[in-house]
């Protein structure tokens, strides 16, 4: 009895026992899947959960000793410079990377933030122009030197990240399951819960077309696509597009962009949101921006923005912003009615930060500037400059106002009245960001 109690209190022993149980269960389930031609999706789901649990158990067991050792050293009562602390983890950074906003974060934590669907900087709330993470070698070297001076040994960053490498066993398991694919739920679950499987879709040019096969001939008698199946396929495409090596392959697969556009128009709100997020993620590549723009995807995105469903708004705005980074897509967005839709949402106080960033980007297009003047943008933008506490919003507003007034000098009258009553423009010329100061001073000089 005493021996049993000792074993049960040993975390390592408990992990071994649990691993043996999971392996036995996984062996039984996989045998059922392989032997039974009509095995149920529930059996496949159970096998997936068992495999995930085993993988997590192995990783936690392997990293526990390193974590305990490094924690003891990190918790020494030594003052750590604030610039070495990740704003998300609140801990000393091991693998610092720079976001497009210019802020530095610990790689695993900012990756988790981005993979959760966030399209803004956690600190500044600035809408991200792209999601490429750049190693901050300067801060990394400074941290290394500081740790050496304090006698602190940091483990290799790779040891602290969730391993996304794919073993041969996982590869064999993945393709054996894919061969039995009769619905889209399995790859959706695999790519969501086992990120390592995302890279496997790029190993064969036939894999993604095979994923799309269930959508062929699956409309009901009324001609309506089965919504659950559509949601599973679109969610899988989103999961796949997160992996950098898949972006080009996914976007250039002939049926993908049309399917995403169909989902934007006719899917459930969850499917629409995931389709918009997939377009945003794919558009990280400039070549994909051009391809998606030429496919007329901006129109359904703008229509979805106009619908205004809270669940989809942020993903839609992020997708439109990313696509409009290239000039030809700005023209397409203006032609498809983006200016009026965006202005209406801003006037209603909806997603103001993100939509102002898009409007500022579109203000480099002549027709967009003319529409802003015609649709009454000037009073709205002046009010935001006067009332907003967000420096980025003020900067975007004054930049747009500068362009509108340069195009139509009659709009300067409203700005002069604002300046005479509240001194709004001169305040911004003194206290705004460097760009805001330039634009405000340019208006005052007129």
Secondary structure, DSSP 4 states (H G I P E B T S, - for coil): -HHHHHHHT-HHHHHHHHHHHHHHHHHHHHHHHHH-TT--HHHHHHHHHHHHHHHHHHHHHHHHHHHHHHHHHHTSS----GGGB-TTT-SB-SSEEE-TTS-EEEHHHHHHHHHTT--B-TTT-PBPS----EE-HHHHHHHHHHHHHHT--PPPGGGGS------HHHHHHHHHHHHT--SSHHHHHHHHH-GGGGGGGGG-HHHHHHHHGGGTT-B-TTSPBPHHHHHHHHHHHHHHHHSGGGHHHHHHSHHHHHHHHHHHHHS-HHHHHHHHHHHHHHTTSHHHHHHHHHTTHHHHHHHHHHHT-HHHHHHHHHHHHHHTTSHHHHHHHHHTTHHHHHHHHHHTTSSHHHHHHHHHHHTTSHHHHHHHHHTTHHHHHHHHHHH---HHHHHHHHHHHHHHHHH-GGGHHHHHHHHHHH-HHHHHHHHS-HHHHHHHHHHHT-
